[in-house]
Amino acid sequence: MASFDVAAMAEKVYTQCQLEPPTHLFHSYEIQQMDPRLASVSEAHHVINHLLQQGLFKPMIQQGGDTVFKIVSKEVVGKLGALSSDELIIYEHIEAAGREGIWTKTLKTRTNQHQTVMTKCLKSLEGRRFIKCIKSVMHPTRKIYMLYDLQPSIEVTGGPWFTDTELDAEFIDSLLLALERFIQSRSFPKTANSQFRNVPYPVSYTGYPSLSQITQWVKQSNLTEVNLGEQDIRSLLDVLVYDGKIERVLGGSAYRSIKGAKESDSINGLTEAPCGRCPVFALCEEGGPVNASNCVYWKEWLEAAM
C-alpha cells in the first residue's frame, strides 16, 4: 500500500506530464523523477496503475520491448467514456493504425465483429468525428479509416503531387518550369542591360543556387499554397537533372542550367570561356575591330568571377 494519497499524487504526475508535447512517451523512471516519494518502483507503479485505470495513461510497447506510457487528455477520456464496448474496440484498433489508417476488411478480421455491428459502429464514430474515412493512392478502392484529428501519411496520400488520389501533372509541370527558369537566371551572368546571355560563369564561380536556397525561393515566391519541403524540391530537381535541363555542381551541393551546354556537341575549356560562344569570333584578331584587349564579353566574364 502506498504511503501517500495515490489519487493526489497521480493528479500531480498527470499535470507534470501535460507540460511535455502530446507525442511524448513516458518511461517509468521519468515518472519516478517527478516526486521524491516515487523513488521506489512499487510506489511509482501505484500511481501509474491509477492513471491507467482512469484512462489518462495509455500503455505502449516500444520496438525494444520496453513499456512506455502516452498521456491521454481528459477531454478524450470523457468522450471515450460515452462509447459502447463495440465502438471502443473499433476505435482502439483504428487508433493503433496511426497515420497509415486501417482497411475495413483488416479491421473486421482483427475485431472479429459482425459486419452489421461494425458498419453501425463506424457510422456512429464517424458521425461524432472520432474517425474519418480517407482515400489511399495505393489502394483507391479500399475504405480506410483513421482518427479524425490525424493527417494521413505521405504513403497514403501520395504527398503534394496528388490531388484526390490523382497525380496532379499540371501542378508538377508548372513547378518544374518555374524551377528551371529560376536556376537559369542564376546560371548565367547578366549583360549591361540586365539581359541574360548564354555565356557561362567561369569554372571558379560558386554562386549557383543550393537546394536550401531553391526551397526558400519557392516558399517566398508564393508559387503554391502547398507546403513543400527540401525533399519535395529535391525530387523535382532530380526530374530536371534526368531531363538534361540542369546539372549538379560544386560537389552536388548546388545546381546550374545546362541549356547553353546543349547548343554544342561537347563542353571543354574553350566552350566554358566566352570565346567558344562569341558571336563575332571570326572577326577577333590582334589589331582588328574585335580583339582580346577591348572584348566586353571577357570583361563581363571576369568581373562575374570576382
RAPENOR-V443892 format. One record per backbone hydrogen bond with DSSP energy under -0.5 kcal/mol. NH is the residue of the N-H (numbers start at 1). CO is the residue of the C=O. If there is no record, write none. Layout:
# RAPENOR-V443892
{{NH,CO} {NH,CO}}
This chain:
# RAPENOR-V443892
{{6,4} {9,5} {10,6} {11,7} {12,8} {13,9} {14,10} {15,11} {16,12} {17,13} {18,14} {19,16} {20,17} {24,21} {26,24} {26,69} {30,27} {31,27} {32,28} {33,29} {34,31} {35,32} {38,35} {39,36} {44,40} {45,41} {46,42} {47,43} {48,44} {49,45} {50,46} {51,47} {52,48} {53,49} {54,50} {55,52} {56,51} {57,51} {58,70} {60,68} {62,60} {62,66} {65,62} {68,60} {68,66} {69,26} {70,58} {71,24} {72,56} {77,73} {78,74} {79,75} {80,76} {81,77} {82,79} {83,80} {88,84} {89,85} {90,86} {91,87} {92,88} {93,89} {94,90} {95,91} {96,92} {97,93} {98,94} {98,95} {100,97} {101,98} {102,145} {104,143} {107,103} {108,104} {109,105} {110,106} {111,107} {112,108} {113,108} {118,114} {119,115} {120,116} {121,117} {122,118} {123,119} {124,120} {125,121} {126,122} {127,123} {128,124} {129,126} {130,125} {131,125} {132,146} {134,144} {136,139} {137,156} {142,139} {144,134} {144,142} {145,102} {146,132} {148,130} {150,147} {153,99} {156,153} {157,153} {158,154} {161,158} {162,159} {163,166} {166,163} {168,161} {169,167} {172,168} {173,169} {174,170} {175,171} {176,172} {177,173} {178,174} {179,175} {180,176} {181,177} {182,178} {183,179} {184,180} {185,181} {186,182} {186,183} {187,184} {188,184} {189,199} {191,195} {194,191} {197,189} {199,197} {200,198} {201,187} {205,202} {211,253} {214,210} {215,211} {216,212} {217,213} {218,214} {219,215} {220,216} {221,217} {222,219} {223,218} {228,226} {233,229} {234,230} {235,231} {236,232} {237,233} {238,234} {239,235} {240,236} {241,237} {242,238} {243,239} {244,241} {245,240} {246,240} {247,256} {249,254} {253,249} {253,250} {254,249} {255,209} {256,247} {257,183} {258,245} {262,258} {263,260} {264,261} {272,268} {273,269} {273,270} {276,270} {276,273} {277,274} {278,274} {278,275} {281,278} {283,280} {284,281} {285,283} {285,290} {288,285} {290,283} {294,291} {295,292} {299,295} {300,296} {301,297} {302,298} {303,299} {304,300} {305,301} {305,302} {306,302} {306,303}}
